[in-house]
Amino acid sequence: MSNPFASRAMSLSGPATDIHPVTPHDSVDFSHVALALYTETGGTISFVTVAGQTRVVEVADLSILPVGARRVNATGTNATGIHALVLA
């Protein structure tokens, strides 16, 4: 199978190269900074941005939140099925 990503430089404006399931935690950051967060079941997401700021947002089912994030906090998060879109 041909790999269209083989000769392409990774870019923040391009597609993510992987997606990781998120287990919310109040002190453990992701192994890779997320380009965006995908949520299967909506609700509240408390997360830490790349800039280190904690933000709380409401998201709908099947949402993509296009924000750089280093962690999803357990406290204050009730959305489920959260995934981090990453460049890995």
All heavy atoms as a GROMACS GRO file, in nm:
protein
  634
    1MET      N    1   0.084  -0.117   0.000
    1MET     CA    2   0.000   0.000   0.000
    1MET      C    3   0.088   0.124   0.000
    1MET      O    4   0.184   0.132   0.075
    1MET     CB    5  -0.090  -0.001   0.124
    1MET     CG    6  -0.162   0.129   0.145
    1MET     SD    7  -0.246   0.151   0.304
    1MET     CE    8  -0.347   0.009   0.317
    2SER      N    9   0.056   0.219  -0.081
    2SER     CA   10   0.129   0.344  -0.088
    2SER      C   11   0.097   0.431   0.033
    2SER      O   12  -0.019   0.438   0.076
    2SER     CB   13   0.089   0.418  -0.216
    2SER     OG   14   0.150   0.544  -0.221
    3ASN      N   15   0.198   0.495   0.089
    3ASN     CA   16   0.180   0.581   0.207
    3ASN      C   17   0.191   0.727   0.164
    3ASN      O   18   0.301   0.775   0.138
    3ASN     CB   19   0.285   0.548   0.312
    3ASN     CG   20   0.271   0.636   0.437
    3ASN    OD1   21   0.190   0.728   0.441
    3ASN    ND2   22   0.351   0.606   0.536
    4PRO      N   23   0.082   0.801   0.158
    4PRO     CA   24   0.087   0.940   0.114
    4PRO      C   25   0.160   1.032   0.212
    4PRO      O   26   0.194   1.144   0.179
    4PRO     CB   27  -0.060   0.980   0.101
    4PRO     CG   28  -0.132   0.888   0.193
    4PRO     CD   29  -0.053   0.760   0.191
    5PHE      N   30   0.187   0.985   0.333
    5PHE     CA   31   0.257   1.066   0.433
    5PHE      C   32   0.409   1.045   0.429
    5PHE      O   33   0.482   1.116   0.496
    5PHE     CB   34   0.205   1.033   0.573
    5PHE     CG   35   0.063   1.072   0.594
    5PHE    CD1   36  -0.038   0.979   0.580
    5PHE    CD2   37   0.028   1.202   0.628
    5PHE    CE1   38  -0.170   1.013   0.598
    5PHE    CE2   39  -0.103   1.239   0.646
    5PHE     CZ   40  -0.204   1.145   0.631
    6ALA      N   41   0.457   0.947   0.354
    6ALA     CA   42   0.597   0.910   0.356
    6ALA      C   43   0.691   1.025   0.321
    6ALA      O   44   0.795   1.041   0.384
    6ALA     CB   45   0.621   0.792   0.262
    7SER      N   46   0.657   1.106   0.225
    7SER     CA   47   0.747   1.215   0.184
    7SER      C   48   0.696   1.351   0.228
    7SER      O   49   0.749   1.454   0.187
    7SER     CB   50   0.765   1.213   0.032
    7SER     OG   51   0.641   1.234  -0.032
    8ARG      N   52   0.597   1.354   0.312
    8ARG     CA   53   0.539   1.480   0.357
    8ARG      C   54   0.592   1.517   0.495
    8ARG      O   55   0.592   1.436   0.586
    8ARG     CB   56   0.387   1.467   0.361
    8ARG     CG   57   0.320   1.594   0.400
    8ARG     CD   58   0.170   1.578   0.392
    8ARG     NE   59   0.111   1.706   0.428
    8ARG     CZ   60  -0.014   1.726   0.449
    8ARG    NH1   61  -0.098   1.626   0.435
    8ARG    NH2   62  -0.059   1.843   0.481
    9ALA      N   63   0.635   1.643   0.509
    9ALA     CA   64   0.677   1.691   0.640
    9ALA      C   65   0.554   1.709   0.729
    9ALA      O   66   0.450   1.755   0.683
    9ALA     CB   67   0.752   1.823   0.626
   10MET      N   68   0.567   1.671   0.856
   10MET     CA   69   0.455   1.690   0.948
   10MET      C   70   0.434   1.839   0.970
   10MET      O   71   0.528   1.916   0.977
   10MET     CB   72   0.484   1.620   1.080
   10MET     CG   73   0.474   1.471   1.071
   10MET     SD   74   0.473   1.393   1.232
   10MET     CE   75   0.643   1.342   1.242
   11SER      N   76   0.308   1.878   0.980
   11SER     CA   77   0.273   2.018   0.992
   11SER      C   78   0.156   2.036   1.088
   11SER      O   79   0.065   1.953   1.090
   11SER     CB   80   0.236   2.073   0.854
   11SER     OG   81   0.179   2.200   0.865
   12LEU      N   82   0.159   2.146   1.162
   12LEU     CA   83   0.046   2.176   1.249
   12LEU      C   84  -0.080   2.207   1.169
   12LEU      O   85  -0.190   2.195   1.219
   12LEU     CB   86   0.080   2.294   1.340
   12LEU     CG   87   0.188   2.268   1.444
   12LEU    CD1   88   0.217   2.396   1.522
   12LEU    CD2   89   0.148   2.157   1.538
   13SER      N   90  -0.064   2.247   1.043
   13SER     CA   91  -0.181   2.276   0.960
   13SER      C   92  -0.229   2.154   0.882
   13SER      O   93  -0.333   2.159   0.818
   13SER     CB   94  -0.150   2.390   0.863
   13SER     OG   95  -0.048   2.350   0.773
   14GLY      N   96  -0.154   2.047   0.889
   14GLY     CA   97  -0.192   1.925   0.817
   14GLY      C   98  -0.268   1.831   0.908
   14GLY      O   99  -0.297   1.863   1.023
   15PRO      N  100  -0.300   1.713   0.860
   15PRO     CA  101  -0.376   1.619   0.942
   15PRO      C  102  -0.290   1.559   1.054
   15PRO      O  103  -0.168   1.553   1.044
   15PRO     CB  104  -0.416   1.510   0.842
   15PRO     CG  105  -0.310   1.515   0.738
   15PRO     CD  106  -0.269   1.660   0.727
   16ALA      N  107  -0.357   1.518   1.159
   16ALA     CA  108  -0.290   1.445   1.265
   16ALA      C  109  -0.240   1.313   1.207
   16ALA      O  110  -0.296   1.261   1.111
   16ALA     CB  111  -0.385   1.419   1.381
   17THR      N  112  -0.134   1.259   1.265
   17THR     CA  113  -0.082   1.131   1.217
   17THR      C  114  -0.125   1.015   1.305
   17THR      O  115  -0.102   0.899   1.270
   17THR     CB  116   0.071   1.134   1.208
   17THR    OG1  117   0.126   1.165   1.336
   17THR    CG2  118   0.118   1.236   1.105
   18ASP      N  119  -0.184   1.045   1.420
   18ASP     CA  120  -0.232   0.939   1.509
   18ASP      C  121  -0.339   0.995   1.601
   18ASP      O  122  -0.354   1.118   1.614
   18ASP     CB  123  -0.117   0.881   1.590
   18ASP     CG  124  -0.140   0.737   1.635
   18ASP    OD1  125  -0.252   0.684   1.612
   18ASP    OD2  126  -0.048   0.678   1.692
   19ILE      N  127  -0.411   0.905   1.664
   19ILE     CA  128  -0.514   0.943   1.761
   19ILE      C  129  -0.501   0.850   1.881
   19ILE      O  130  -0.485   0.729   1.864
   19ILE     CB  131  -0.654   0.939   1.698
   19ILE    CG1  132  -0.760   0.991   1.793
   19ILE    CG2  133  -0.686   0.802   1.643
   19ILE    CD1  134  -0.894   1.019   1.727
   20HIS      N  135  -0.501   0.909   2.002
   20HIS     CA  136  -0.482   0.831   2.124
   20HIS      C  137  -0.603   0.848   2.215
   20HIS      O  138  -0.650   0.960   2.234
   20HIS     CB  139  -0.360   0.881   2.202
   20HIS     CG  140  -0.231   0.868   2.130
   20HIS    ND1  141  -0.114   0.916   2.181
   20HIS    CD2  142  -0.198   0.815   2.009
   20HIS    CE1  143  -0.014   0.892   2.096
   20HIS    NE2  144  -0.064   0.830   1.992
   21PRO      N  145  -0.651   0.740   2.275
   21PRO     CA  146  -0.758   0.756   2.374
   21PRO      C  147  -0.704   0.831   2.496
   21PRO      O  148  -0.586   0.816   2.531
   21PRO     CB  149  -0.796   0.612   2.410
   21PRO     CG  150  -0.682   0.529   2.368
   21PRO     CD  151  -0.611   0.601   2.257
   22VAL      N  152  -0.788   0.912   2.556
   22VAL     CA  153  -0.748   0.995   2.670
   22VAL      C  154  -0.811   0.940   2.797
   22VAL      O  155  -0.932   0.916   2.801
   22VAL     CB  156  -0.792   1.141   2.648
   22VAL    CG1  157  -0.775   1.224   2.774
   22VAL    CG2  158  -0.716   1.203   2.532
   23THR      N  159  -0.729   0.923   2.899
   23THR     CA  160  -0.777   0.897   3.034
   23THR      C  161  -0.754   1.026   3.112
   23THR      O  162  -0.638   1.061   3.140
   23THR     CB  163  -0.700   0.780   3.100
   23THR    OG1  164  -0.717   0.663   3.020
   23THR    CG2  165  -0.750   0.756   3.241
   24PRO      N  166  -0.860   1.099   3.144
   24PRO     CA  167  -0.841   1.225   3.218
   24PRO      C  168  -0.765   1.202   3.348
   24PRO      O  169  -0.786   1.103   3.418
   24PRO     CB  170  -0.984   1.272   3.243
   24PRO     CG  171  -1.063   1.213   3.130
   24PRO     CD  172  -1.001   1.076   3.111
   25HIS      N  173  -0.675   1.296   3.378
   25HIS     CA  174  -0.592   1.288   3.498
   25HIS      C  175  -0.558   1.430   3.538
   25HIS      O  176  -0.532   1.515   3.453
   25HIS     CB  177  -0.465   1.208   3.469
   25HIS     CG  178  -0.394   1.162   3.591
   25HIS    ND1  179  -0.317   1.246   3.669
   25HIS    CD2  180  -0.389   1.040   3.650
   25HIS    CE1  181  -0.267   1.178   3.770
   25HIS    NE2  182  -0.310   1.052   3.761
   26ASP      N  183  -0.552   1.456   3.669
   26ASP     CA  184  -0.528   1.593   3.715
   26ASP      C  185  -0.382   1.635   3.719
   26ASP      O  186  -0.354   1.752   3.744
   26ASP     CB  187  -0.591   1.613   3.853
   26ASP     CG  188  -0.743   1.615   3.847
   26ASP    OD1  189  -0.798   1.653   3.741
   26ASP    OD2  190  -0.807   1.579   3.947
   27SER      N  191  -0.288   1.543   3.693
   27SER     CA  192  -0.147   1.584   3.698
   27SER      C  193  -0.058   1.522   3.592
   27SER      O  194   0.057   1.562   3.579
   27SER     CB  195  -0.089   1.554   3.837
   27SER     OG  196  -0.092   1.416   3.863
   28VAL      N  197  -0.108   1.425   3.515
   28VAL     CA  198  -0.024   1.358   3.416
   28VAL      C  199  -0.056   1.411   3.276
   28VAL      O  200  -0.168   1.402   3.228
   28VAL     CB  201  -0.045   1.204   3.420
   28VAL    CG1  202   0.036   1.136   3.310
   28VAL    CG2  203  -0.008   1.150   3.557
   29ASP      N  204   0.047   1.470   3.212
   29ASP     CA  205   0.033   1.522   3.077
   29ASP      C  206   0.037   1.409   2.974
   29ASP      O  207   0.087   1.300   3.002
   29ASP     CB  208   0.146   1.621   3.044
   29ASP     CG  209   0.133   1.752   3.119
   29ASP    OD1  210   0.027   1.780   3.178
   29ASP    OD2  211   0.231   1.829   3.118
   30PHE      N  212  -0.014   1.438   2.853
   30PHE     CA  213  -0.006   1.342   2.742
   30PHE      C  214   0.139   1.317   2.706
   30PHE      O  215   0.226   1.403   2.727
   30PHE     CB  216  -0.076   1.397   2.617
   30PHE     CG  217  -0.220   1.434   2.634
   30PHE    CD1  218  -0.273   1.540   2.566
   30PHE    CD2  219  -0.305   1.359   2.715
   30PHE    CE1  220  -0.407   1.574   2.577
   30PHE    CE2  221  -0.439   1.392   2.728
   30PHE     CZ  222  -0.489   1.500   2.658
   31SER      N  223   0.166   1.204   2.644
   31SER     CA  224   0.302   1.176   2.594
   31SER      C  225   0.333   1.262   2.471
   31SER      O  226   0.449   1.291   2.444
   31SER     CB  227   0.318   1.028   2.560
   31SER     OG  228   0.223   0.988   2.463
   32HIS      N  229   0.231   1.302   2.395
   32HIS     CA  230   0.245   1.394   2.282
   32HIS      C  231   0.140   1.504   2.298
   32HIS      O  232   0.024   1.473   2.330
   32HIS     CB  233   0.217   1.323   2.149
   32HIS     CG  234   0.316   1.218   2.114
   32HIS    ND1  235   0.305   1.088   2.160
   32HIS    CD2  236   0.428   1.222   2.040
   32HIS    CE1  237   0.406   1.018   2.114
   32HIS    NE2  238   0.483   1.096   2.041
   33VAL      N  239   0.178   1.628   2.275
   33VAL     CA  240   0.081   1.737   2.281
   33VAL      C  241  -0.025   1.714   2.174
   33VAL      O  242   0.006   1.678   2.060
   33VAL     CB  243   0.152   1.874   2.260
   33VAL    CG1  244   0.050   1.985   2.240
   33VAL    CG2  245   0.243   1.905   2.377
   34ALA      N  246  -0.150   1.734   2.211
   34ALA     CA  247  -0.261   1.714   2.116
   34ALA      C  248  -0.278   1.838   2.029
   34ALA      O  249  -0.269   1.950   2.077
   34ALA     CB  250  -0.390   1.687   2.193
   35LEU      N  251  -0.303   1.814   1.900
   35LEU     CA  252  -0.340   1.921   1.808
   35LEU      C  253  -0.487   1.959   1.827
   35LEU      O  254  -0.527   2.071   1.801
   35LEU     CB  255  -0.322   1.876   1.663
   35LEU     CG  256  -0.183   1.833   1.620
   35LEU    CD1  257  -0.189   1.776   1.479
   35LEU    CD2  258  -0.089   1.950   1.626
   36ALA      N  259  -0.566   1.860   1.869
   36ALA     CA  260  -0.709   1.877   1.888
   36ALA      C  261  -0.758   1.763   1.977
   36ALA      O  262  -0.690   1.663   1.994
   36ALA     CB  263  -0.782   1.874   1.754
   37LEU      N  264  -0.877   1.782   2.032
   37LEU     CA  265  -0.943   1.678   2.110
   37LEU      C  266  -1.072   1.639   2.041
   37LEU      O  267  -1.147   1.725   1.994
   37LEU     CB  268  -0.974   1.729   2.252
   37LEU     CG  269  -0.855   1.769   2.337
   37LEU    CD1  270  -0.903   1.835   2.466
   37LEU    CD2  271  -0.765   1.651   2.366
   38TYR      N  272  -1.096   1.510   2.031
   38TYR     CA  273  -1.219   1.456   1.974
   38TYR      C  274  -1.299   1.396   2.088
   38TYR      O  275  -1.244   1.324   2.172
   38TYR     CB  276  -1.188   1.350   1.868
   38TYR     CG  277  -1.308   1.271   1.825
   38TYR    CD1  278  -1.404   1.328   1.742
   38TYR    CD2  279  -1.327   1.140   1.868
   38TYR    CE1  280  -1.516   1.255   1.703
   38TYR    CE2  281  -1.438   1.067   1.829
   38TYR     CZ  282  -1.532   1.125   1.747
   38TYR     OH  283  -1.642   1.054   1.709
   39THR      N  284  -1.429   1.424   2.092
   39THR     CA  285  -1.515   1.373   2.198
   39THR      C  286  -1.632   1.297   2.140
   39THR      O  287  -1.704   1.349   2.054
   39THR     CB  288  -1.568   1.490   2.284
   39THR    OG1  289  -1.459   1.568   2.329
   39THR    CG2  290  -1.645   1.440   2.403
   40GLU      N  291  -1.652   1.174   2.185
   40GLU     CA  292  -1.764   1.094   2.138
   40GLU      C  293  -1.895   1.135   2.205
   40GLU      O  294  -1.996   1.152   2.138
   40GLU     CB  295  -1.737   0.946   2.164
   40GLU     CG  296  -1.622   0.892   2.081
   40GLU     CD  297  -1.582   0.750   2.118
   40GLU    OE1  298  -1.645   0.690   2.208
   40GLU    OE2  299  -1.487   0.698   2.057
   41THR      N  300  -1.893   1.150   2.338
   41THR     CA  301  -2.012   1.190   2.411
   41THR      C  302  -1.987   1.324   2.478
   41THR      O  303  -1.894   1.338   2.557
   41THR     CB  304  -2.050   1.084   2.517
   41THR    OG1  305  -2.066   0.958   2.452
   41THR    CG2  306  -2.178   1.121   2.589
   42GLY      N  307  -2.067   1.422   2.442
   42GLY     CA  308  -2.045   1.559   2.488
   42GLY      C  309  -2.063   1.578   2.637
   42GLY      O  310  -2.111   1.491   2.709
   43GLY      N  311  -2.023   1.696   2.679
   43GLY     CA  312  -2.029   1.735   2.820
   43GLY      C  313  -1.924   1.841   2.843
   43GLY      O  314  -1.888   1.917   2.752
   44THR      N  315  -1.872   1.845   2.962
   44THR     CA  316  -1.770   1.942   3.000
   44THR      C  317  -1.632   1.879   2.988
   44THR      O  318  -1.612   1.764   3.028
   44THR     CB  319  -1.791   1.989   3.145
   44THR    OG1  320  -1.924   2.041   3.157
   44THR    CG2  321  -1.692   2.094   3.186
   45ILE      N  322  -1.536   1.956   2.933
   45ILE     CA  323  -1.396   1.914   2.931
   45ILE      C  324  -1.314   2.022   3.000
   45ILE      O  325  -1.320   2.138   2.963
   45ILE     CB  326  -1.342   1.894   2.789
   45ILE    CG1  327  -1.420   1.788   2.714
   45ILE    CG2  328  -1.194   1.856   2.794
   45ILE    CD1  329  -1.373   1.766   2.571
   46SER      N  330  -1.240   1.982   3.102
   46SER     CA  331  -1.142   2.068   3.166
   46SER      C  332  -1.006   2.022   3.115
   46SER      O  333  -0.971   1.904   3.127
   46SER     CB  334  -1.149   2.054   3.319
   46SER     OG  335  -1.042   2.124   3.380
   47PHE      N  336  -0.930   2.114   3.057
   47PHE     CA  337  -0.802   2.074   2.998
   47PHE      C  338  -0.697   2.182   3.022
   47PHE      O  339  -0.729   2.296   3.055
   47PHE     CB  340  -0.817   2.045   2.848
   47PHE     CG  341  -0.858   2.162   2.765
   47PHE    CD1  342  -0.764   2.237   2.696
   47PHE    CD2  343  -0.991   2.199   2.754
   47PHE    CE1  344  -0.801   2.346   2.620
   47PHE    CE2  345  -1.030   2.306   2.677
   47PHE     CZ  346  -0.934   2.381   2.610
   48VAL      N  347  -0.571   2.143   3.003
   48VAL     CA  348  -0.458   2.235   3.015
   48VAL      C  349  -0.405   2.260   2.873
   48VAL      O  350  -0.372   2.164   2.801
   48VAL     CB  351  -0.348   2.179   3.107
   48VAL    CG1  352  -0.230   2.275   3.114
   48VAL    CG2  353  -0.404   2.151   3.246
   49THR      N  354  -0.399   2.386   2.834
   49THR     CA  355  -0.353   2.423   2.701
   49THR      C  356  -0.202   2.408   2.690
   49THR      O  357  -0.132   2.392   2.791
   49THR     CB  358  -0.390   2.568   2.667
   49THR    OG1  359  -0.314   2.656   2.752
   49THR    CG2  360  -0.538   2.595   2.682
   50VAL      N  361  -0.153   2.417   2.568
   50VAL     CA  362  -0.008   2.415   2.545
   50VAL      C  363   0.058   2.530   2.622
   50VAL      O  364   0.170   2.516   2.670
   50VAL     CB  365   0.022   2.426   2.393
   50VAL    CG1  366   0.171   2.436   2.368
   50VAL    CG2  367  -0.036   2.308   2.320
   51ALA      N  368  -0.011   2.641   2.635
   51ALA     CA  369   0.042   2.757   2.707
   51ALA      C  370   0.036   2.741   2.859
   51ALA      O  371   0.081   2.828   2.932
   51ALA     CB  372  -0.034   2.883   2.666
   52GLY      N  373  -0.022   2.629   2.907
   52GLY     CA  374  -0.025   2.603   3.050
   52GLY      C  375  -0.147   2.657   3.122
   52GLY      O  376  -0.153   2.655   3.245
   53GLN      N  377  -0.246   2.702   3.048
   53GLN     CA  378  -0.367   2.757   3.109
   53GLN      C  379  -0.476   2.650   3.118
   53GLN      O  380  -0.494   2.570   3.026
   53GLN     CB  381  -0.420   2.874   3.025
   53GLN     CG  382  -0.322   2.988   3.011
   53GLN     CD  383  -0.287   3.049   3.146
   53GLN    OE1  384  -0.374   3.082   3.226
   53GLN    NE2  385  -0.157   3.062   3.172
   54THR      N  386  -0.547   2.647   3.230
   54THR     CA  387  -0.659   2.555   3.244
   54THR      C  388  -0.783   2.621   3.187
   54THR      O  389  -0.814   2.736   3.219
   54THR     CB  390  -0.682   2.518   3.392
   54THR    OG1  391  -0.565   2.453   3.441
   54THR    CG2  392  -0.802   2.425   3.409
   55ARG      N  393  -0.853   2.549   3.102
   55ARG     CA  394  -0.976   2.598   3.039
   55ARG      C  395  -1.085   2.494   3.056
   55ARG      O  396  -1.058   2.374   3.061
   55ARG     CB  397  -0.955   2.624   2.890
   55ARG     CG  398  -0.845   2.722   2.859
   55ARG     CD  399  -0.886   2.862   2.900
   55ARG     NE  400  -0.784   2.958   2.859
   55ARG     CZ  401  -0.732   3.048   2.939
   55ARG    NH1  402  -0.770   3.055   3.065
   55ARG    NH2  403  -0.642   3.133   2.894
   56VAL      N  404  -1.208   2.540   3.064
   56VAL     CA  405  -1.324   2.452   3.076
   56VAL      C  406  -1.422   2.490   2.967
   56VAL      O  407  -1.460   2.606   2.956
   56VAL     CB  408  -1.390   2.464   3.215
   56VAL    CG1  409  -1.512   2.374   3.225
   56VAL    CG2  410  -1.291   2.432   3.326
   57VAL      N  411  -1.461   2.391   2.885
   57VAL     CA  412  -1.555   2.416   2.776
   57VAL      C  413  -1.660   2.306   2.772
   57VAL      O  414  -1.638   2.195   2.818
   57VAL     CB  415  -1.484   2.425   2.638
   57VAL    CG1  416  -1.387   2.541   2.634
   57VAL    CG2  417  -1.412   2.296   2.606
   58GLU      N  418  -1.775   2.342   2.716
   58GLU     CA  419  -1.882   2.247   2.690
   58GLU      C  420  -1.872   2.204   2.544
   58GLU      O  421  -1.854   2.289   2.457
   58GLU     CB  422  -2.019   2.311   2.713
   58GLU     CG  423  -2.045   2.349   2.857
   58GLU     CD  424  -2.063   2.228   2.948
   58GLU    OE1  425  -2.124   2.128   2.904
   58GLU    OE2  426  -2.016   2.234   3.062
   59VAL      N  427  -1.881   2.075   2.519
   59VAL     CA  428  -1.875   2.024   2.382
   59VAL      C  429  -1.995   1.933   2.356
   59VAL      O  430  -2.048   1.871   2.448
   59VAL     CB  431  -1.744   1.948   2.353
   59VAL    CG1  432  -1.624   2.041   2.364
   59VAL    CG2  433  -1.727   1.829   2.445
   60ALA      N  434  -2.034   1.927   2.231
   60ALA     CA  435  -2.144   1.840   2.189
   60ALA      C  436  -2.091   1.700   2.158
   60ALA      O  437  -1.969   1.679   2.149
   60ALA     CB  438  -2.211   1.899   2.066
   61ASP      N  439  -2.181   1.606   2.139
   61ASP     CA  440  -2.142   1.473   2.093
   61ASP      C  441  -2.066   1.484   1.962
   61ASP      O  442  -2.097   1.569   1.878
   61ASP     CB  443  -2.266   1.385   2.069
   61ASP     CG  444  -2.341   1.350   2.197
   61ASP    OD1  445  -2.292   1.382   2.307
   61ASP    OD2  446  -2.450   1.291   2.186
   62LEU      N  447  -1.968   1.398   1.943
   62LEU     CA  448  -1.890   1.387   1.819
   62LEU      C  449  -1.825   1.519   1.780
   62LEU      O  450  -1.826   1.559   1.664
   62LEU     CB  451  -1.978   1.333   1.706
   62LEU     CG  452  -2.050   1.201   1.738
   62LEU    CD1  453  -2.144   1.163   1.625
   62LEU    CD2  454  -1.951   1.091   1.768
   63SER      N  455  -1.766   1.587   1.880
   63SER     CA  456  -1.703   1.717   1.857
   63SER      C  457  -1.553   1.705   1.838
   63SER      O  458  -1.488   1.619   1.897
   63SER     CB  459  -1.725   1.809   1.978
   63SER     OG  460  -1.859   1.845   1.990
   64ILE      N  461  -1.500   1.797   1.758
   64ILE     CA  462  -1.355   1.816   1.750
   64ILE      C  463  -1.327   1.955   1.803
   64ILE      O  464  -1.382   2.054   1.753
   64ILE     CB  465  -1.303   1.800   1.607
   64ILE    CG1  466  -1.321   1.656   1.562
   64ILE    CG2  467  -1.155   1.840   1.600
   64ILE    CD1  468  -1.277   1.629   1.420
   65LEU      N  469  -1.244   1.963   1.906
   65LEU     CA  470  -1.204   2.090   1.967
   65LEU      C  471  -1.064   2.120   1.919
   65LEU      O  472  -0.967   2.059   1.964
   65LEU     CB  473  -1.210   2.077   2.119
   65LEU     CG  474  -1.178   2.200   2.202
   65LEU    CD1  475  -1.277   2.311   2.174
   65LEU    CD2  476  -1.179   2.163   2.350
   66PRO      N  477  -1.048   2.214   1.823
   66PRO     CA  478  -0.917   2.239   1.762
   66PRO      C  479  -0.829   2.330   1.848
   66PRO      O  480  -0.810   2.448   1.818
   66PRO     CB  481  -0.954   2.305   1.629
   66PRO     CG  482  -1.081   2.377   1.659
   66PRO     CD  483  -1.153   2.294   1.761
   67VAL      N  484  -0.776   2.273   1.954
   67VAL     CA  485  -0.691   2.349   2.046
   67VAL      C  486  -0.574   2.262   2.090
   67VAL      O  487  -0.591   2.142   2.111
   67VAL     CB  488  -0.772   2.400   2.168
   67VAL    CG1  489  -0.827   2.284   2.249
   67VAL    CG2  490  -0.689   2.492   2.256
   68GLY      N  491  -0.457   2.320   2.099
   68GLY     CA  492  -0.342   2.246   2.150
   68GLY      C  493  -0.360   2.219   2.298
   68GLY      O  494  -0.384   2.311   2.376
   69ALA      N  495  -0.350   2.093   2.337
   69ALA     CA  496  -0.372   2.056   2.477
   69ALA      C  497  -0.263   1.962   2.524
   69ALA      O  498  -0.218   1.875   2.449
   69ALA     CB  499  -0.509   1.990   2.493
   70ARG      N  500  -0.224   1.979   2.648
   70ARG     CA  501  -0.124   1.889   2.706
   70ARG      C  502  -0.183   1.790   2.804
   70ARG      O  503  -0.121   1.690   2.839
   70ARG     CB  504  -0.011   1.968   2.773
   70ARG     CG  505  -0.057   2.054   2.889
   70ARG     CD  506   0.056   2.115   2.968
   70ARG     NE  507   0.126   2.214   2.890
   70ARG     CZ  508   0.227   2.286   2.936
   70ARG    NH1  509   0.270   2.269   3.058
   70ARG    NH2  510   0.285   2.376   2.861
   71ARG      N  511  -0.308   1.817   2.850
   71ARG     CA  512  -0.372   1.725   2.946
   71ARG      C  513  -0.522   1.752   2.951
   71ARG      O  514  -0.566   1.865   2.934
   71ARG     CB  515  -0.312   1.749   3.086
   71ARG     CG  516  -0.377   1.668   3.195
   71ARG     CD  517  -0.308   1.681   3.331
   71ARG     NE  518  -0.322   1.813   3.390
   71ARG     CZ  519  -0.218   1.891   3.423
   71ARG    NH1  520  -0.094   1.852   3.402
   71ARG    NH2  521  -0.238   2.008   3.476
   72VAL      N  522  -0.600   1.648   2.974
   72VAL     CA  523  -0.741   1.662   3.009
   72VAL      C  524  -0.751   1.627   3.157
   72VAL      O  525  -0.707   1.520   3.200
   72VAL     CB  526  -0.831   1.569   2.925
   72VAL    CG1  527  -0.974   1.571   2.978
   72VAL    CG2  528  -0.829   1.612   2.778
   73ASN      N  529  -0.806   1.720   3.234
   73ASN     CA  530  -0.818   1.700   3.378
   73ASN      C  531  -0.936   1.609   3.412
   73ASN      O  532  -1.042   1.617   3.348
   73ASN     CB  533  -0.837   1.834   3.449
   73ASN     CG  534  -0.717   1.923   3.436
   73ASN    OD1  535  -0.604   1.881   3.453
   73ASN    ND2  536  -0.740   2.049   3.402
   74ALA      N  537  -0.917   1.525   3.512
   74ALA     CA  538  -1.027   1.440   3.560
   74ALA      C  539  -1.132   1.526   3.631
   74ALA      O  540  -1.251   1.511   3.608
   74ALA     CB  541  -0.973   1.331   3.653
   75THR      N  542  -1.083   1.618   3.716
   75THR     CA  543  -1.173   1.707   3.787
   75THR      C  544  -1.233   1.807   3.690
   75THR      O  545  -1.161   1.877   3.620
   75THR     CB  546  -1.098   1.782   3.899
   75THR    OG1  547  -1.038   1.686   3.987
   75THR    CG2  548  -1.190   1.874   3.976
   76GLY      N  549  -1.363   1.810   3.683
   76GLY     CA  550  -1.432   1.904   3.595
   76GLY      C  551  -1.462   1.849   3.457
   76GLY      O  552  -1.521   1.919   3.375
   77THR      N  553  -1.424   1.725   3.428
   77THR     CA  554  -1.453   1.664   3.297
   77THR      C  555  -1.558   1.555   3.314
   77THR      O  556  -1.541   1.464   3.394
   77THR     CB  557  -1.325   1.603   3.236
   77THR    OG1  558  -1.232   1.708   3.211
   77THR    CG2  559  -1.355   1.530   3.106
   78ASN      N  560  -1.668   1.568   3.237
   78ASN     CA  561  -1.768   1.461   3.236
   78ASN      C  562  -1.798   1.413   3.094
   78ASN      O  563  -1.876   1.320   3.076
   78ASN     CB  564  -1.895   1.498   3.312
   78ASN     CG  565  -1.969   1.615   3.252
   78ASN    OD1  566  -1.946   1.654   3.137
   78ASN    ND2  567  -2.059   1.674   3.329
   79ALA      N  568  -1.739   1.477   2.993
   79ALA     CA  569  -1.748   1.425   2.857
   79ALA      C  570  -1.674   1.292   2.853
   79ALA      O  571  -1.579   1.271   2.930
   79ALA     CB  572  -1.687   1.524   2.758
   80THR      N  573  -1.715   1.203   2.764
   80THR     CA  574  -1.650   1.072   2.757
   80THR      C  575  -1.610   1.039   2.613
   80THR      O  576  -1.653   1.104   2.519
   80THR     CB  577  -1.742   0.961   2.811
   80THR    OG1  578  -1.861   0.957   2.733
   80THR    CG2  579  -1.775   0.984   2.958
   81GLY      N  580  -1.529   0.935   2.602
   81GLY     CA  581  -1.481   0.896   2.470
   81GLY      C  582  -1.390   1.002   2.411
   81GLY      O  583  -1.397   1.032   2.291
   82ILE      N  584  -1.304   1.058   2.492
   82ILE     CA  585  -1.214   1.166   2.449
   82ILE      C  586  -1.089   1.105   2.388
   82ILE      O  587  -1.033   1.009   2.441
   82ILE     CB  588  -1.177   1.259   2.567
   82ILE    CG1  589  -1.304   1.318   2.629
   82ILE    CG2  590  -1.083   1.369   2.521
   82ILE    CD1  591  -1.279   1.390   2.760
   83HIS      N  592  -1.045   1.161   2.276
   83HIS     CA  593  -0.924   1.117   2.207
   83HIS      C  594  -0.839   1.240   2.173
   83HIS      O  595  -0.893   1.346   2.142
   83HIS     CB  596  -0.959   1.044   2.078
   83HIS     CG  597  -1.028   0.915   2.100
   83HIS    ND1  598  -1.162   0.907   2.136
   83HIS    CD2  599  -0.984   0.788   2.096
   83HIS    CE1  600  -1.195   0.781   2.150
   83HIS    NE2  601  -1.090   0.706   2.126
   84ALA      N  602  -0.708   1.223   2.178
   84ALA     CA  603  -0.614   1.329   2.141
   84ALA      C  604  -0.563   1.304   2.001
   84ALA      O  605  -0.513   1.194   1.971
   84ALA     CB  606  -0.496   1.331   2.240
   85LEU      N  607  -0.578   1.402   1.912
   85LEU     CA  608  -0.522   1.395   1.778
   85LEU      C  609  -0.381   1.451   1.785
   85LEU      O  610  -0.361   1.563   1.834
   85LEU     CB  611  -0.606   1.475   1.679
   85LEU     CG  612  -0.738   1.409   1.636
   85LEU    CD1  613  -0.842   1.417   1.746
   85LEU    CD2  614  -0.788   1.473   1.510
   86VAL      N  615  -0.282   1.372   1.742
   86VAL     CA  616  -0.141   1.408   1.762
   86VAL      C  617  -0.058   1.393   1.634
   86VAL      O  618  -0.100   1.326   1.540
   86VAL     CB  619  -0.077   1.322   1.873
   86VAL    CG1  620  -0.148   1.343   2.007
   86VAL    CG2  621  -0.075   1.176   1.836
   87LEU      N  622   0.058   1.458   1.635
   87LEU     CA  623   0.163   1.432   1.538
   87LEU      C  624   0.261   1.344   1.609
   87LEU      O  625   0.327   1.385   1.704
   87LEU     CB  626   0.232   1.563   1.496
   87LEU     CG  627   0.154   1.658   1.407
   87LEU    CD1  628   0.235   1.785   1.384
   87LEU    CD2  629   0.120   1.593   1.276
   88ALA      N  630   0.272   1.221   1.568
   88ALA     CA  631   0.360   1.127   1.638
   88ALA      C  632   0.467   1.075   1.546
   88ALA      O  633   0.455   1.072   1.427
   88ALA     CB  634   0.279   1.011   1.694
   0.00000   0.00000   0.00000
